[in-house]
Amino acid sequence: MSGSEFPAGQTRPFHVSPAPLGSCVEAWSGYPLQFGGMRRHGWQDELAAELGRALAAMSFRAGESLAGTYTTTDDGACDAENRLFTNPGASCFPRNVASIRFERGCGPVPDPPVPIDLLAGHLHYYRYCAASDFLTWERDLVLARWERVPRVVPADGSARPMWLALRRAAVNGTVERAAPALADGVPFGVRITVHATAHGPRSAPVISETFVDGVIAAFYASAPNARAVAQALAPKLPGISPDELERLVGLDWTGALFPGSPFIVKGSFVQLSPCDERCLAGEVTITPDARGRHVETSGELFTLRPRVRDTSVRATERP
């Protein structure tokens, strides 16, 4: 059932509310918006479409990013970047948005302007605005950083090329570790600058998941089943030898921030599954300044601390 098919007077499971002058877009739903093709409810497609129409009216000043904050009454772990950018789909966002920020919000969910049908007992809130910094979190301790690491393997829609690029950089000593391994439960953030070539990329919402997941996955320790992972990875990374992949997967480097392995292997199936639910804030910015024919990335990982001021309240003006 789509949102337009709800009978008059029936409580709908979502509401999208653009703020005055296109400065902010807010949305509430009684079930989290899932990735296209995996949505359990037909009305989620209409939610994505309404969100896209509202976002199209937003305006940006120089230096501002499209900043999304996801807040929910559900305390369970979730991937904030997915909830805000990947799950709505690239078509929801204005073309050539070169910089995005994502955050998991703190505090209570702002009250919706209309009643919302809570299908699973929780309220989910999405807020998009133009901002030049994080709104809910602050950078604290820098964990690691890197500068202009080339991504030699072309984009394939997965996080594997970015994982490979940073893992190779770790071997070459071009990743700087600035702090000890991250303790369990400590939230962290990520900043990624994508130095694009003349061929792109150009849209940060399109590429954000592959870069964020690839970066996080690269900072894991060695995989105990390195040979099995390498054999499963080899067909998906043509031109990279299984022996090199095994060395990279099994790399026991001092720069590792997370224990264990981000790889899940079942036969020939291999999946990257990093701890992105602990990444509560991040930014991905594209700049068209690659120095060669390969896309390069710079960035850092850092711990987070909440901002002192309360940003959980509803806002209608630029911060």
N, C-alpha and C positions, 0 to 999 in steps of 0.2 A: 504494500500500500504506500503510495507516495503522499507527501505532505498535502498536496492539493486535493486528495481524495478523502480527507478527514471530514466527517459531517460537521455542519455548522454547530458551534457550541461545544464540540468535543475538544478536550485538552490535547494539544499536539506534543510530540516528544522533542521538539526543538524550536528555537527561535533565533533569528539573526537580526541584529540591531546595529546599523551603521550610525556612527556619532556625527554630530554637526560638522560641516565643512570637510568631511572625508578624513578627519584626523585619526579616527579610531573605529575599528570594527569589533563588535562583540557577538558571541554566539553561545547559546546554552543548549545542552542536549541531555536527554534522559538515558542515553547509551553512547559510549564513545564512538566517534566516527572512525570507521575501519577503512582499510585500503581497498580501492576499487577492485571488484572481482571477488572480494572476501567479505562483503557486507551482508549482514544477516537480515537487515531490514530495508525494504525498498525506499523508505523515506530518507535514508542516509544519502542517496543520490541527489535528492532535492535539497537537502541540507548543504551538500557540497556545491551545488549550483547556485543557491542563494548566497553562500559565502563568497563564491567567485564574483558574483555581480557586485556585492558590497565592496570587496577588495579592489575591484577595478576603478573605483572612484577615489581611492586614496592618493595623496600627493606626498612628495618627499622633497626635503631640502638637501643641499650638498652635505655629504658626510653622514646622512641618516640611512639606517637600515630598516627593512621590514622586520619588526620585532614582534614575535609571538610569545604569549604567556599562556600556559595550560594549567588550570587549577581544578581540582576535583575533590568531592567528598569521600572518594575511595582512596584509602591509604595504601593500597597495593602498589607494587613497583610497576613502572611503565616507562616507555621510551618517549621522552618529551618531544624530541625532534620528529619522530614518526607521527605522534598525535597532532602536531601543529602543521607539518609541511608535507611529509611523505603520504600520509593517509588521505588528506583532502585531494591530493593529486596536483600535478604541475599545472593543469588547465585552470585551477582555481586562482592562480596568482598572475599578476600582470607580467607581460613578457619582458624578458631581459632585466628582471630584478637581480642586481649583481651582488647584493649583500643581505643576509638574513641573520637574525638572532632568535634563539629559542631558549625558553626557560620553563622550569616547573615552578608554578607559583606556590607561595606559602599562605597560610591563613585561611579564613573562611571563603567560600565561593560567594561572589556578589549575588544579591537577589535578582532573579530575572524579572523583566517588566511584565511578563505574563506567566500564568501557571505552566509548568512543564510536567509531562507525564514521565515519571521515573520508572522506566521499564525494568531496570535491575536494582532499583533502590538508591541510586547515586546520581548526583548532578555533576555535569561536566561543563567547564567554562573555557572558552577560547577567546583570547583578546589579542588583536593585532593593531599595532600603532607604528608610527615613524619615530625612531629613537636612535641616539648616538652612543648608547651604552646599555648595559644590563639594567633592568628595573628592579628585580627582586634580589639578585645576588651580587656580590663583589668578588673580584679576584683576590685570592689570599696568597698562598705559597706556590711559587712556580715549581712544577715537578720535572718538566722536560721541555726542550725547545729545539727547533731545527730551522734551517734557512735554505730555501731554494733546492729542495730535493727533487730531482727529476722523476717523473712518472713515465718510464720508457714504454711500458705496455699500454696500449690504447684502452680507453674506456670500454667496458663490456657490459655495463649496467649492474655490476656487482662491486663489492668492496675489495676484491682480490688485487687489482692493480695497485691500489693505494697501500694495501698491506705489504705487497712485494717491494714497493719503492722505499718505504720506511724501514723495512727489515734489512734491505741491502744497505741503507744509510747507516743502520746500527753496526753492521759489519765493518763499514768503511770509517767508522768513528765520527760521523758528521751529525750525530744526534747527541745533544748535550743533556745529561742528567743533572738536575739541579737540586734534587731532594731524594730521600730514601723512598723505598717502595710504599705505596699507598696502603694505609691500614684499612681493614675491613670496615665497611659501612660509611667511610668518609666520602662525602659527595665531591665531585670534581667537575671541572669545565674544560672546554677546548676552544681554541681560536685557530682557525685555518684560513690562510690566504692562498688562493689558487691563482698562480701566475699563468694566465691563459695565452695561447698562441693566436694567430690570426684566424684559426679554425675554431676557436672557442676553448672551453665552454663559455656560455654567456648567461645562463640562468642558474642562480644559486639554489632555488627550490628544487630544480631538477636533479642536481648533483649532490645535494647536502648529505643524504643518507650514505651514499657510497664512500664519500670522503671521511665523514665522521666515523662510521663503523670501521673503515680500513685503518684509520689512525689509531683508534682504541685497540683494535686487534693486534697491531704491531707491537704494542707495549706489554704483551704477555710473556711469560717465561717459556721455557722449552716444553714442547709436547712430548709426552712419554711414548706416543705412537707415531713418531715422526715419519717413519717409512711409509706407514699406511696413509697418513695425511698427504705426503708428497706424491704417492702414486695416484691418489684421487684428484689431487690438484693439477697434475701434469697435463691432462687433456684440456683443462680449462685455462691454462697459461701457456699457449703454444710458443715455442722458441726458448722456453726455460727448461733446462735439463732437470730430470728427477733428482739427480745427485745434488744440484744446487738447492732445489726446493727442500730436500731433506735436511741439508745443513741449515737453511734459514728457519725451517719449522722447529728444528731441534736446538736452535741457538740458545745457549745458556749465558745471556749477557747481563752485565751489571745494571743496565738501564731498564730492565723489566720493572714494571709498576704493579702488575697483577700476576697472581700465581696461576699455575695450570695452563690450559690451552684454550683458545677461542674456537677451535675446530670441533665440529661434530661430524663423525665419519660413520656411514652405514653402507658397507660394500663400496661401490663406486661413487656414492653420493657423499658430497662434502659441503658443509655449511659453516660460514663464519658467524659465530654467535657471541660477540663481546658483551661486556657488562655495561651496555649503553643505558640501562635503567638508572645507573648511578651518575650518569652525566646529566646534571640538572640544569646546565646552562652552556650555551655554545654559540659560536658565530662562524659563518662561512662567507668569505668575501672574495669576489673574482676581480682581479686587476689584469688588464691586457698588456702585460709587460714581460712575458717569457723571454729569456735571453737566447733561446735556441728553438729547435723544432719540437721539443717535448714540453708538455705542461709541467710546471714546477709547483711545489708547495712549500710554504713556510708556516710555522705555527708554534703553539705551545699548549701544554696541559698544565692545569693548576687546580689547587683546592679552592673551595668556595666558603664564603661566610655570608650570612644574610645581611642585606642592607638594613640600616637602622630604621629608616623611614618605612612606614606601612604602605606597600604598593598593591595590597590585595583589594583595596576599595575600587569601585567603578570610577573610571576617568573619562572625560570627554574632551580633554585638551592635550596638546603635546606636552610630554614631560620636560 
